[in-house]
Amino acid sequence: MSENVLTVENVVKSFGKFRALDGASLSIPKGTIFGIIGPNGAGKSTLLRIVTSLAHPDSGHVTVNGIDVEAYPKKALKGTGAIVDSPAFYPDLTARQNLDILSRGTGKRYKARRAELAEYTGIASWLNHRVREFSLGMKQRLAITLALLPDSEFVILDEPTNGLDPNGIVDIRTLIRNLGADLGTTVLVTSHMLGEIEKICSNIAILNHGKIVAQGNMEDILRRSPVTLIRANDPDRAEALLKESFGPRILSIRRKEDAPGVLRVETESEFAAELNETLVKNGFAVSMLENEPDRLERLFLELTGKESGVRNEVKS
């Protein structure tokens, strides 16, 4: 059995003259919460549709648990639940009826699983309510419940926090993060919200113009050219000392634009403790030493040529 739940190898997909995927390759290890981010038009939705056999690649291969999706779609996707695009439910039917119809589940074992998951996702008390009464957040919970039925070990969630208010985002974020720990589920998430991906995912891939331009463990990727923010007395002298002491190990050092008293130090690797030690030994009072926030946003903009198409904060 493959160590990876999903493997995508050199997938190409064109629509007329437009190449949506251009040799995309990635792998998702079992037990991870894996995020895919990219600008609008980068190919995220096309990739998910190919992975779930809703579309077919022009070339390349996709396997789930080592089984070729193109050749054996039912076998490959057994145990996979996916919500691609917006969840589509029957608004005049109850949540229970929607789950039963859309999952095609029957029998005592299914009903027990449905009850267990509804409790887990927080919709148990709403099972007999019509879906038209649901908020967007409740519909997302219902969609996640559906994706987990009956025994999904791999769940694909396309923009699961899209359109939610801040409280709803926190609720869905917590639910997704707990899926792996509580149920042993591998989760693939796409999102335009970089801050959410950074908080939710253990691994990521960045998709741009149909190509995967970075992928791997979240922290390993974010260690590329880390940025440390330092506030010390006499920042001019502190800057000169750090340049002299560390030379080419410091890629750039400048004042933070919105906080002139703070030095923004970009380095080739993580060595914030050495920066602090050098300053303190030379008599400086260091009142702040921290990683620059929004690290994923900075990396994303660097790798995609500042084609934003994504946002790093909730806008109500």
C-alpha positions in Angstrom: 0.0 0.0 0.0 1.3 3.4 -0.9 2.6 5.7 1.8 0.8 8.6 0.0 -2.9 8.8 -0.1 -2.7 10.9 -3.3 -0.1 11.1 -6.0 -0.3 13.4 -9.0 2.3 12.9 -11.7 2.9 15.4 -14.5 -0.8 16.1 -15.1 -1.6 18.3 -18.1 -5.1 19.6 -18.8 -6.1 22.2 -21.5 -9.3 23.9 -22.4 -8.8 25.0 -26.0 -5.7 27.1 -26.0 -5.7 27.6 -22.3 -3.6 25.2 -20.3 -5.2 24.9 -16.9 -2.6 22.4 -15.6 0.9 22.3 -17.0 2.8 19.2 -15.7 1.4 19.5 -12.1 2.9 16.9 -9.7 2.3 16.5 -5.9 2.0 13.9 -3.3 -0.1 13.9 -0.1 1.2 11.7 2.8 -1.3 9.7 4.9 -2.5 11.4 8.0 -1.7 15.0 6.9 -4.0 18.0 6.5 -2.8 19.2 3.1 -3.5 22.6 1.7 -3.4 23.8 -1.9 -3.3 27.5 -2.6 -3.0 29.5 -5.7 -4.2 32.6 -7.5 -7.6 32.6 -9.3 -7.1 30.6 -12.5 -4.1 28.7 -11.2 -5.8 25.3 -11.8 -7.0 24.4 -8.3 -10.6 23.5 -9.2 -9.4 21.7 -12.4 -7.0 19.6 -10.3 -9.6 18.6 -7.8 -12.0 17.6 -10.6 -9.4 15.4 -12.1 -8.5 13.8 -8.7 -12.2 13.0 -8.2 -12.7 11.7 -11.7 -15.1 14.6 -12.6 -12.7 15.6 -15.4 -10.0 13.7 -17.3 -6.4 14.7 -17.8 -4.9 15.1 -21.3 -1.8 13.4 -19.9 -0.2 12.3 -16.7 -1.4 10.1 -13.9 -3.4 10.4 -10.6 -3.4 7.6 -8.1 -5.3 7.4 -4.8 -3.8 4.8 -2.4 -1.8 3.5 -5.3 -4.7 2.9 -7.6 -5.0 4.7 -10.9 -8.0 7.1 -10.9 -8.4 7.2 -14.6 -8.3 3.4 -15.1 -10.2 2.3 -11.9 -12.2 5.4 -10.6 -14.6 3.5 -8.4 -11.9 1.4 -6.8 -9.5 4.3 -6.4 -12.0 6.6 -4.9 -13.5 4.1 -2.5 -13.1 5.6 1.0 -12.8 9.1 -0.5 -15.3 11.9 0.2 -15.2 15.1 -1.7 -17.0 18.5 -1.7 -15.9 20.2 -4.9 -17.4 23.7 -5.6 -20.3 24.8 -3.4 -22.3 22.1 -1.5 -25.5 21.4 -3.4 -28.3 20.2 -1.2 -32.1 19.8 -1.6 -33.3 22.9 0.3 -36.8 21.6 1.0 -35.6 18.3 2.4 -34.2 17.8 5.9 -30.5 17.4 6.7 -31.1 13.7 7.4 -32.9 13.2 4.1 -30.1 15.0 2.2 -27.4 12.8 3.8 -29.4 9.6 3.1 -30.1 10.5 -0.6 -26.7 12.0 -1.5 -24.6 9.3 0.3 -27.0 6.5 -0.8 -26.5 5.1 2.7 -28.8 2.4 4.2 -28.8 -0.1 7.0 -28.1 0.0 10.7 -24.3 0.5 10.3 -24.9 3.5 8.1 -27.4 5.0 10.5 -25.1 4.6 13.4 -22.3 6.2 11.5 -24.6 9.1 10.4 -25.5 9.7 14.0 -21.9 9.6 15.2 -20.7 12.0 12.5 -23.6 14.4 13.0 -22.7 14.6 16.7 -19.1 15.1 15.8 -19.7 17.9 13.3 -22.3 19.6 15.5 -25.5 19.1 13.4 -27.1 16.3 15.4 -29.9 18.6 16.7 -30.5 19.9 13.2 -31.0 16.6 11.4 -34.7 17.0 11.1 -34.6 20.6 10.0 -34.9 21.6 6.3 -31.7 22.7 4.8 -33.3 26.0 3.7 -33.2 26.9 7.4 -29.4 26.4 7.6 -26.9 29.2 7.8 -23.9 29.0 5.4 -21.8 27.6 8.3 -24.3 24.9 9.1 -24.4 23.9 5.4 -20.6 23.6 5.5 -20.9 21.3 8.5 -23.5 19.3 6.7 -21.2 19.1 3.7 -18.3 17.8 5.8 -20.6 15.3 7.4 -21.6 14.1 3.9 -17.9 13.9 2.8 -17.1 11.7 5.8 -19.9 9.2 5.1 -19.8 6.3 5.3 -16.1 5.5 6.1 -14.0 8.2 4.3 -10.3 8.0 5.1 -9.5 10.8 2.6 -11.6 13.9 2.5 -11.4 16.7 -0.1 -12.8 20.1 0.9 -12.9 22.9 -1.7 -12.9 26.3 0.0 -14.7 25.1 3.1 -14.6 28.5 4.9 -15.6 30.5 1.9 -18.2 33.2 2.7 -18.3 32.4 6.5 -18.2 35.0 9.2 -15.2 35.0 11.6 -17.0 32.7 14.2 -17.9 30.3 11.5 -14.4 30.2 10.1 -13.0 29.4 13.6 -15.6 26.6 14.0 -14.8 25.0 10.6 -11.1 25.4 11.1 -11.2 23.6 14.5 -13.4 20.8 13.0 -10.9 20.2 10.1 -7.9 20.3 12.3 -9.5 17.6 14.5 -10.4 15.3 11.7 -6.9 13.8 11.5 -6.4 13.5 15.3 -9.8 12.1 16.1 -10.7 10.1 13.0 -7.4 9.4 11.4 -8.6 11.2 8.2 -6.3 12.6 5.6 -7.7 16.0 4.4 -7.0 18.0 1.3 -8.2 21.6 1.6 -8.1 24.4 -0.9 -8.6 28.0 0.2 -8.1 31.6 -0.8 -7.4 32.5 2.8 -3.7 32.1 3.4 -4.0 32.7 7.2 -6.5 29.8 7.5 -4.3 27.5 5.5 -1.3 28.4 7.7 -3.4 27.6 10.8 -5.0 24.4 9.6 -2.5 22.6 7.4 0.6 20.5 8.2 1.6 20.4 4.5 1.0 22.7 1.5 1.4 23.0 -2.2 1.5 26.3 -4.1 -0.1 26.2 -7.6 0.6 28.9 -10.1 -0.1 28.9 -13.9 -0.9 25.2 -13.7 2.4 24.2 -12.1 3.3 23.3 -8.5 5.9 25.9 -7.5 6.5 24.7 -3.9 5.3 21.8 -1.8 6.1 20.1 1.5 5.9 20.4 5.2 4.5 23.8 6.2 7.2 24.7 8.6 10.0 23.5 6.3 8.6 25.7 3.5 8.2 28.7 5.8 11.8 28.4 6.9 12.9 29.5 3.5 14.5 33.0 3.9 12.9 33.5 7.4 12.3 37.1 8.5 12.9 38.2 12.1 11.6 41.4 13.6 13.8 43.0 16.2 13.3 46.0 18.4 16.4 47.2 20.1 17.6 50.5 21.5 19.7 52.5 18.9 18.5 50.6 15.8 21.1 52.3 13.6 24.0 50.8 15.6 22.2 47.5 16.0 21.8 47.3 12.2 25.5 48.0 11.6 26.5 45.4 14.2 24.4 42.7 12.7 25.7 43.4 9.2 29.3 43.3 10.4 28.7 40.1 12.6 26.8 38.0 10.1 27.8 39.2 6.7 26.2 37.3 3.8 24.1 35.1 6.2 21.8 38.2 6.4 20.1 38.5 3.0 18.6 41.9 3.8 18.1 44.2 6.8 16.0 47.3 6.9 13.5 49.2 9.0 9.9 47.9 9.0 7.8 50.2 7.0 5.0 50.6 9.5 7.3 50.5 12.6 10.5 52.5 11.9 12.0 51.5 15.2 11.9 47.8 14.3 14.5 46.0 12.2 13.3 43.5 9.6 16.1 41.0 9.2 15.8 38.4 6.3 18.2 35.5 6.7 19.3 32.4 4.7 18.2 30.1 7.6 16.7 30.3 11.0 19.1 31.8 13.6 17.1 34.3 15.6 18.7 33.2 18.8 22.2 34.1 17.5 20.9 37.5 16.4 19.6 38.1 19.9 22.7 36.8 21.6 25.0 39.1 19.6 23.0 42.2 20.4 22.7 41.4 24.1 26.4 40.7 24.4 27.2 44.0 22.8 25.0 45.9 25.3 21.8 46.3 23.4 18.4 46.1 25.1 16.2 43.8 22.9 12.6 44.4 23.7 11.1 42.4 20.8 12.3 39.4 18.8 9.8 37.5 16.8 9.1 35.9 13.4 7.4 38.2 10.9 3.7 37.3 10.7 2.0 36.4 7.5 5.0 34.3 6.4 2.9 32.2 4.1 1.5 35.3 2.4 5.0 36.7 1.8 6.2 33.4 0.3 3.1 33.1 -1.8 3.6 36.5 -3.3 7.2 35.8 -4.0 6.5 32.6 -5.8 3.5 33.7 -7.8 4.8 37.1 -8.9 2.4 39.0 -6.6 -0.7 37.8 -8.3 -2.8 38.0 -5.2 -6.1 36.3 -5.9 -6.0 35.2 -2.3 -6.5 37.0 1.0 -4.8 36.6 4.3 -7.5 38.0 6.5 -11.2 37.8 7.0 -13.2 40.6 5.4 -16.8 40.7 6.6 
